[in-house]
Amino acid sequence: MTLNPLIKILASSALALTSMASVTLVHASNAQAASTTCDASLLAKATGKVNITFEESMTGGAVGGTGNKGKIGALIASYNASQNKVHVTDVNDTGGYADTWTKYVSSIGGSGSTPNVVMLAQEDTQAAADTQSIVPISTCLKADTKASFKTFVTKATSAYTIGSTQVGMPFSVSTPVMYYNKQALTKSGIKTPPTTMAELIADQKLLQQHGYKYGVAIKKDPWITTTWMGLADLPVLNNGNGHTSRATAATFNNATSQAYWTAMQTVIKNGGLASSATGNISTAYANIFAISTDDAGITFDTTAALGSIQDALPLFPNVTLGVAPLPTLTGKSVGSTPPGGNGLFIPKANSNLETAAAWDFIKYLTSAASIAKWSTGTGYIPIRTDSAAAWKQALSATQFGWYNVAYTAFSTGKSDSATAGSVVGAYADIQGDIVTALNGLTQSPWPSASSLLTTAQNAATTHILSYNGRL
Amino acid sequence: MASKQRRLAGRTGSYALLTLLAFIVGFPLYIIFAGSLMSLKEITSVPPSLFPMHPIWSTFRDAFVGGNLGQYLTVSFFQSGIIVVGQVLTSILAAFAFAYIQFPWKRTIFVAMLATSMIPFEVTVTANLQTVAALGWSETMQGLVVPFLATGFGIFLLRQAFLQIPKEMHEAAVIDGYSSWKFMWRVAVPLARPSIAALAVFSFLGAWNQYLWPLLETGSNKNIQTIQMGIRGVGGQVSTANVSLAAAAIAVAPLLILLVFFQKHLVRSLTAGAVK
C-alpha cells in the first residue's frame, strides 16, 4: 500500500503527542532555589518589593457571609498596606486542608509553584517535617532576636514542636466543646449542662422523656477521644506524644479511654444518635442538625463550627445555644484541652530573600493585634494571652460566653506533651483506625470498648511502624 | 402459552430490575436538585424531606452570582472543549494508522499505547506536573489541557470502529484512486461516527469532572480555575447547605443535557461489535 506522506506525518505526530501526554515523563530538574537561612535583615537590604504567595485553606466567602476566607483575605490586605517591602498574594484552596496538603506535596516534587508560606493542619506537622522541605520556625526565631514566644499559650507552640525544633508557627486553634440547646434542657428540667459522663447519660433520658428523640447526638470524631486523653493528661502516642522523639507506638487504649467509650456506647444504646465526622454538610453536621430539629438537646463539636452555627441560629427560634466544656468522667480534669487547628510553615524551596519576607509576614499574622482580629468571629480562639483583652472587647457578651469556654479550656490547666496534641506521620491512618473502632462501638452487636480500643491501638501501631519504616 | 407467560414474567423481572437500578443511579441526582430548592429547615429535618414544600429558586441565583459560577463554567467549557477536539483528532489519526497502515513495531507500539490507559492518573501526576513545569506551562491553560489531548482509550475505541469497516470497501476505495487521507475522512470517519460521538462524550465527561489536575495545575491563577473547583468554594457552611447543592446542580446540568442528546450514540458505540 502506498502511503500518503501527509498521513504518515500526521499519524506519527499523533503517536508522538499521545506518547507525550500519556506516558510518564520524569524531569529531575528543579529550577527553584533552596532557602538555607531565615535572615530577616535581608529584607531591609532588598532594593525592590518582594512578591510572595500564601497558600491557605479557609472556607466560606462566596455565599453566606465572608467566612474565614474573607477574614484571612482582610489580614493579608492589611499586611500589604502596612509596609512597602513585601507583597503577599493569597492562594486559597477551597477544598480545605486536604487540598492544600496535596498541592504542597506535589509542589515540592518540582511542579514549580511552591508557596512561600503554607497553612497546614496541626496534624500534618510531622509529615511536613518528614518531607525535609520546611525551614523550621526555630531557625527564624534564632536569627531574629526581636521575635519571642513569651506571650503565646505554651500548648499552642508545643503542638508544632518536634524534639527541640519548632517546625511550624501556631496560628489558629480550635477545640471540641459541648453544644446544647438551653430551651431543651429547661423543658426537660435540667438546670445545668452535664459535667460528667454519668450526668450526660442521665440527662439523655430526661431529654428523651420530653420529646427529644435522641436526647444526645455523638459525633464519631477521634478528636473528641484524643481531647479526653489530654484532659486526663494521658498521651495517645509514646515518646512524649511524638514530641520528644518519633512515636513508635499508639498508647490510647487504657482504663480512661475505655470508660469514655463505654459511656458513649451507653448513650447510643439508649437511643442516641451516632453521626459521622466526615462527608458533606448534611452528614458531617448531622449532630448539629439534630439539635436544630429538636431531636437532640446536647452534642459535641469543634468551636470552629461556632461562626457557622451562629449564622444559622436565626432560622431556628427553637434553639437557644449554650456552650460548655466537654463532660469528663469525674467532672474534673488533671490535664487540659489539647489544641487543634492550623499552623504556618515556610517551605525551603524559595530564595533566602523570599524566606525573609515569609517570616516577616508570619510575624504580622501572629502579632497580638492580628490574632485578636482573627479570633473575632472565626470560631478560632486566641493563641496569645496579650490578644485576649482586645478579642474579648470585640465580641458581644453572648459570643464571649461561647468562645471563652474553649479559650479557658485551652489556656488553663496542665501544659505538657500529653496536652500539646500528638505529632505523628501516619496521622490519617490512625484516625481511620479509631473511626473504624468508633463505628463498631456504636452499632450492634455492641462489642466491648476494651476489645475495640485494643484492635484500634494495634492497627495504629502497625501504621506508625509502617510509616516509620518507609522513611 | 406457558412459554409466553414465562417470557412475560422474565420481561417484567428485567424491567423491575432496570427500574430499581435507574432509581439507585438517579436518586442522588434527585436529592441534589430537591435539596437545592429546600429551606435549611427542610434539609435538616429528621426524617429527611424528599420534596421541597415551598421551592426556593433564589438558591440558584445565590450560587451562580455569589459563587461566580459563570466564570468557572466558561473556563470549564473552554478547557473541556479543547480536550474533546484534541482527543478526537489525535485518536482518529492514530487509530487510522493502527488500523490501516503498516509500519515497524506496530503491534508493540499499540500494546504500549493500550498500557497507558491502564496506569491510574494519580501515578503519573507528579511526573506530568514536572513536565509541564519544565515546559514553562505551570498555571496556564495549555498546562491544563495539553496533557489530555490524546488518550489510549480513544485510540483503542476508534481503531476497533475502523476495523469493523469491511476490507472490501477499503480495497474498492484504493482502486478508485482514494489516498489514505481521502479514505479516512470520506469513508472511515463517517462510518465510525457513533464511536467518535461516544468518544467525544466520554472525553467531555472526563474533562468536565477533573478535579485533581486543575487543583494542582492552576496554582494561584484564579482565572483558569474550573467549575469543580468553583463549587467547592460556594457555601461550605451549615447555613448555606441549600446553596451548595444548587451549585452542584448547576455543575452537573451540562453533563445531563449532554447525556440526553448523545445517549443513543453512547449505547450504539458500547454495543457495537457485541453481536457479529
Boltz contact constraints between the chains, C-beta under 6 A:
constraints:
  - contact:
      token1: [A, 4]
      token2: [B, 179]
      max_distance: 6.0
  - contact:
      token1: [A, 4]
      token2: [B, 180]
      max_distance: 6.0
  - contact:
      token1: [A, 4]
      token2: [B, 181]
      max_distance: 6.0
  - contact:
      token1: [A, 6]
      token2: [B, 181]
      max_distance: 6.0
  - contact:
      token1: [A, 7]
      token2: [B, 180]
      max_distance: 6.0
  - contact:
      token1: [A, 7]
      token2: [B, 181]
      max_distance: 6.0
  - contact:
      token1: [A, 10]
      token2: [B, 93]
      max_distance: 6.0
  - contact:
      token1: [A, 11]
      token2: [B, 93]
      max_distance: 6.0
  - contact:
      token1: [A, 11]
      token2: [B, 97]
      max_distance: 6.0
  - contact:
      token1: [A, 14]
      token2: [B, 90]
      max_distance: 6.0
  - contact:
      token1: [A, 14]
      token2: [B, 93]
      max_distance: 6.0
  - contact:
      token1: [A, 14]
      token2: [B, 94]
      max_distance: 6.0
  - contact:
      token1: [A, 15]
      token2: [B, 94]
      max_distance: 6.0
  - contact:
      token1: [A, 17]
      token2: [B, 90]
      max_distance: 6.0
  - contact:
      token1: [A, 17]
      token2: [B, 150]
      max_distance: 6.0
  - contact:
      token1: [A, 18]
      token2: [B, 90]
      max_distance: 6.0
  - contact:
      token1: [A, 18]
      token2: [B, 94]
      max_distance: 6.0
  - contact:
      token1: [A, 18]
      token2: [B, 150]
      max_distance: 6.0
  - contact:
      token1: [A, 21]
      token2: [B, 147]
      max_distance: 6.0
  - contact:
      token1: [A, 21]
      token2: [B, 149]
      max_distance: 6.0
  - contact:
      token1: [A, 21]
      token2: [B, 150]
      max_distance: 6.0
  - contact:
      token1: [A, 22]
      token2: [B, 116]
      max_distance: 6.0
  - contact:
      token1: [A, 22]
      token2: [B, 152]
      max_distance: 6.0
  - contact:
      token1: [A, 23]
      token2: [B, 116]
      max_distance: 6.0
  - contact:
      token1: [A, 24]
      token2: [B, 124]
      max_distance: 6.0
  - contact:
      token1: [A, 24]
      token2: [B, 127]
      max_distance: 6.0
  - contact:
      token1: [A, 25]
      token2: [B, 127]
      max_distance: 6.0
  - contact:
      token1: [A, 25]
      token2: [B, 131]
      max_distance: 6.0
  - contact:
      token1: [A, 26]
      token2: [B, 127]
      max_distance: 6.0
  - contact:
      token1: [A, 27]
      token2: [B, 130]
      max_distance: 6.0
  - contact:
      token1: [A, 27]
      token2: [B, 131]
      max_distance: 6.0
  - contact:
      token1: [A, 27]
      token2: [B, 134]
      max_distance: 6.0
  - contact:
      token1: [A, 53]
      token2: [B, 220]
      max_distance: 6.0
  - contact:
      token1: [A, 59]
      token2: [B, 236]
      max_distance: 6.0
  - contact:
      token1: [A, 60]
      token2: [B, 236]
      max_distance: 6.0
  - contact:
      token1: [A, 60]
      token2: [B, 237]
      max_distance: 6.0
  - contact:
      token1: [A, 62]
      token2: [B, 66]
      max_distance: 6.0
  - contact:
      token1: [A, 62]
      token2: [B, 67]
      max_distance: 6.0
  - contact:
      token1: [A, 62]
      token2: [B, 233]
      max_distance: 6.0
  - contact:
      token1: [A, 62]
      token2: [B, 234]
      max_distance: 6.0
  - contact:
      token1: [A, 63]
      token2: [B, 62]
      max_distance: 6.0
  - contact:
      token1: [A, 63]
      token2: [B, 66]
      max_distance: 6.0
  - contact:
      token1: [A, 63]
      token2: [B, 234]
      max_distance: 6.0
  - contact:
      token1: [A, 63]
      token2: [B, 235]
      max_distance: 6.0
  - contact:
      token1: [A, 63]
      token2: [B, 240]
      max_distance: 6.0
  - contact:
      token1: [A, 63]
      token2: [B, 243]
      max_distance: 6.0
  - contact:
      token1: [A, 64]
      token2: [B, 237]
      max_distance: 6.0
  - contact:
      token1: [A, 64]
      token2: [B, 239]
      max_distance: 6.0
  - contact:
      token1: [A, 64]
      token2: [B, 240]
      max_distance: 6.0
  - contact:
      token1: [A, 89]
      token2: [B, 220]
      max_distance: 6.0
  - contact:
      token1: [A, 91]
      token2: [B, 220]
      max_distance: 6.0
  - contact:
      token1: [A, 94]
      token2: [B, 232]
      max_distance: 6.0
  - contact:
      token1: [A, 94]
      token2: [B, 233]
      max_distance: 6.0
  - contact:
      token1: [A, 95]
      token2: [B, 232]
      max_distance: 6.0
  - contact:
      token1: [A, 99]
      token2: [B, 215]
      max_distance: 6.0
  - contact:
      token1: [A, 103]
      token2: [B, 216]
      max_distance: 6.0
  - contact:
      token1: [A, 106]
      token2: [B, 126]
      max_distance: 6.0
  - contact:
      token1: [A, 106]
      token2: [B, 129]
      max_distance: 6.0
  - contact:
      token1: [A, 106]
      token2: [B, 216]
      max_distance: 6.0
  - contact:
      token1: [A, 109]
      token2: [B, 126]
      max_distance: 6.0
  - contact:
      token1: [A, 110]
      token2: [B, 130]
      max_distance: 6.0
  - contact:
      token1: [A, 111]
      token2: [B, 129]
      max_distance: 6.0
  - contact:
      token1: [A, 111]
      token2: [B, 133]
      max_distance: 6.0
  - contact:
      token1: [A, 112]
      token2: [B, 133]
      max_distance: 6.0
  - contact:
      token1: [A, 112]
      token2: [B, 138]
      max_distance: 6.0
  - contact:
      token1: [A, 113]
      token2: [B, 138]
      max_distance: 6.0
  - contact:
      token1: [A, 113]
      token2: [B, 219]
      max_distance: 6.0
  - contact:
      token1: [A, 281]
      token2: [B, 241]
      max_distance: 6.0
  - contact:
      token1: [A, 285]
      token2: [B, 238]
      max_distance: 6.0
  - contact:
      token1: [A, 289]
      token2: [B, 44]
      max_distance: 6.0
  - contact:
      token1: [A, 292]
      token2: [B, 44]
      max_distance: 6.0
  - contact:
      token1: [A, 293]
      token2: [B, 44]
      max_distance: 6.0
  - contact:
      token1: [A, 293]
      token2: [B, 45]
      max_distance: 6.0
  - contact:
      token1: [A, 293]
      token2: [B, 46]
      max_distance: 6.0
  - contact:
      token1: [A, 295]
      token2: [B, 46]
      max_distance: 6.0
  - contact:
      token1: [A, 308]
      token2: [B, 237]
      max_distance: 6.0
  - contact:
      token1: [A, 308]
      token2: [B, 238]
      max_distance: 6.0
  - contact:
      token1: [A, 311]
      token2: [B, 239]
      max_distance: 6.0
  - contact:
      token1: [A, 312]
      token2: [B, 238]
      max_distance: 6.0
  - contact:
      token1: [A, 312]
      token2: [B, 239]
      max_distance: 6.0
  - contact:
      token1: [A, 315]
      token2: [B, 40]
      max_distance: 6.0
